[in-house]
Amino acid sequence: MFTHEELHVRAGRRTGLPIVVAVHSTVLGQALGGCRLWHYDDWRDGVEDALRLSAAMTAKNALAGLANGGGKTVVPLPPGVNVDADTRRALLHDVGDTIEALDGRYGTGPDVGTGPDDMVVIGERTPHVFCRPAAHGGSGSSSPGTAAGVIAALRATVARLDGDTELGGHTFAVVGLGSVGADVAGRLAAAGARLVVSDVRPDAETLAAELGARWSRPGDALTAEVDVVIPAALGGILTAELVPALRCRAVVGPANNQLAEPAVAGLLHERGILWAPDYVASAGGIVHAVASELYREPEDVVARRIERIGDTLTEIYAAGEAPDVTAEKLVAARLTPGTR
Ligand SMILES: NC(=O)c1ccc[n+]([C@@H]2O[C@H](COP(=O)([O-])OP(=O)(O)OC[C@H]3O[C@@H](n4cnc5c(N)ncnc54)[C@H](O)[C@@H]3O)[C@@H](O)[C@H]2O)c1
């Protein structure tokens, strides 16, 4: 069943390259979700991704308490097509025009393949853009906010596991030392936690040494014997085959779409492994952008909003059923008029 409000697929006027914008829901307000610029074998796969990711943004924004719905832009680059600086700029203008044509029903920000500087270029064609660098009037990278939200989620998780929110006495495996993973690992190391870290980039081993963390091969980090595994790389890593091999007590991280298939959430629950739905744990970045730029809240108020991710998870864990089931009920309740 088609449950989205709008789906736009256009060839960019300047570049001829495909641009997909999916608006899943504006029930709570302007739909928000980042702009993904990535290679796909077929542009239709980009449409699939935009449909799936925009629906996840509705859930993420609803559970983060934002007055916003979910949307997503995907620019599916054909295989072998690499854009030079001029084409990239033209392409981002094409994206801006596509978003501007929606009259404010959707706003974008950075995602895989785009960053704050790209938002400046999109912003030359539409005001509906977030996370420009501070020098351009935006709130900058969303990664520190996302990392702060993951820390709030981890505190709620260790409280559920052991009854206290101290991260220092616990062990964590961080899978992916990119902008969010490295930040989370740094905060955990500063709190005195013991860490196993991994990345497919060998140069990340230097950061591991700086953090006093044990370096591990990526496959091994996922199955490390730790309290919490933190997926901070790509999605789809939690497979039915992996669940029996896990030796952690919880899986909590920022990676979007961690489940290879929805049924894996139930398998984790049956094994007694706590799983924080990724759209709850990863919301800190968008909360930071929206609260700073749209609501104009000061940093301390924004920080408290991000902390509430922990409260939401505590509520979800307390229900005692598989966390995705409870989270979906909470999303449905928030989207139903009269219950917000
Ligand atoms: N940046 C944000 O604000 C934000 C917000 C919400 C969700 N997320 C999600 O969090 C995840 C991390 O985001 P990021 O901004 O840090 O991305 P990033 O690209 O900076 O970092 C990802 C890291 O994962 C590593 N990696 C890739 N495959 C790996 C593997 N198999 N094993 C171990 N490491 C691997 C990469 O080398 C890279 O260092 C992504 O799934 C992203 O969609 C990010």
The ligand as a MOL file (V3000), in Angstrom:
LIG
                    3D

  0  0  0     0  0            999 V3000
M  V30 BEGIN CTAB
M  V30 COUNTS 44 48 0 0 0
M  V30 BEGIN ATOM
M  V30 1 N 25.8380 12.1210 11.2090 0
M  V30 2 C 24.6490 12.1990 11.7840 0
M  V30 3 O 24.2530 13.2150 12.3680 0
M  V30 4 C 23.7380 11.0030 11.7540 0
M  V30 5 C 22.4000 11.1660 12.1820 0
M  V30 6 C 21.5600 10.0490 12.2090 0
M  V30 7 C 22.0540 8.8130 11.7960 0
M  V30 8 N 23.3480 8.6990 11.3580 0 CHG=1
M  V30 9 C 23.8110 7.3850 10.9210 0
M  V30 10 O 24.8960 6.9720 11.7440 0
M  V30 11 C 25.8370 6.2170 10.9750 0
M  V30 12 C 27.2030 6.8740 11.0730 0
M  V30 13 O 27.1070 8.2020 10.5800 0
M  V30 14 P 28.4080 9.1140 10.3790 0
M  V30 15 O 27.9000 10.4690 10.0490 0
M  V30 16 O 29.3430 8.9110 11.5270 0 CHG=-1
M  V30 17 O 29.0190 8.4510 9.0670 0
M  V30 18 P 30.5440 8.4290 8.6020 0
M  V30 19 O 30.5200 8.1310 7.1470 0
M  V30 20 O 31.2830 9.6230 9.1040 0
M  V30 21 O 31.1510 7.1670 9.4040 0
M  V30 22 C 30.8790 5.8470 9.0990 0
M  V30 23 C 32.1470 5.0650 9.4360 0
M  V30 24 O 31.8490 3.6790 9.3430 0
M  V30 25 C 32.9690 3.0310 8.7410 0
M  V30 26 N 32.5190 1.7490 8.2080 0
M  V30 27 C 31.8870 1.4920 7.0340 0
M  V30 28 N 31.6110 0.1770 6.9330 0
M  V30 29 C 32.0600 -0.3960 8.0840 0
M  V30 30 C 32.0570 -1.7150 8.5830 0
M  V30 31 N 31.5280 -2.7320 7.8810 0
M  V30 32 N 32.6120 -1.9360 9.7910 0
M  V30 33 C 33.1610 -0.9320 10.5100 0
M  V30 34 N 33.1920 0.3390 10.0800 0
M  V30 35 C 32.6550 0.6020 8.8830 0
M  V30 36 C 33.4530 4.0260 7.7080 0
M  V30 37 O 34.7990 3.7440 7.3180 0
M  V30 38 C 33.3170 5.3420 8.4780 0
M  V30 39 O 34.4760 5.6350 9.2140 0
M  V30 40 C 25.2420 6.1510 9.5600 0
M  V30 41 O 24.4740 4.9790 9.4390 0
M  V30 42 C 24.3560 7.3660 9.4990 0
M  V30 43 O 23.3140 7.2020 8.5450 0
M  V30 44 C 24.1950 9.7510 11.3450 0
M  V30 END ATOM
M  V30 BEGIN BOND
M  V30 1 1 1 2
M  V30 2 2 2 3
M  V30 3 1 2 4
M  V30 4 1 4 5
M  V30 5 2 4 44
M  V30 6 2 5 6
M  V30 7 1 6 7
M  V30 8 2 7 8
M  V30 9 1 8 9
M  V30 10 1 8 44
M  V30 11 1 9 10
M  V30 12 1 9 42
M  V30 13 1 10 11
M  V30 14 1 11 12
M  V30 15 1 11 40
M  V30 16 1 12 13
M  V30 17 1 13 14
M  V30 18 2 14 15
M  V30 19 1 14 16
M  V30 20 1 14 17
M  V30 21 1 17 18
M  V30 22 2 18 19
M  V30 23 1 18 20
M  V30 24 1 18 21
M  V30 25 1 21 22
M  V30 26 1 22 23
M  V30 27 1 23 24
M  V30 28 1 23 38
M  V30 29 1 24 25
M  V30 30 1 25 26
M  V30 31 1 25 36
M  V30 32 1 26 27
M  V30 33 1 26 35
M  V30 34 2 27 28
M  V30 35 1 28 29
M  V30 36 1 29 30
M  V30 37 2 29 35
M  V30 38 1 30 31
M  V30 39 2 30 32
M  V30 40 1 32 33
M  V30 41 2 33 34
M  V30 42 1 34 35
M  V30 43 1 36 37
M  V30 44 1 36 38
M  V30 45 1 38 39
M  V30 46 1 40 41
M  V30 47 1 40 42
M  V30 48 1 42 43
M  V30 END BOND
M  V30 END CTAB
M  END
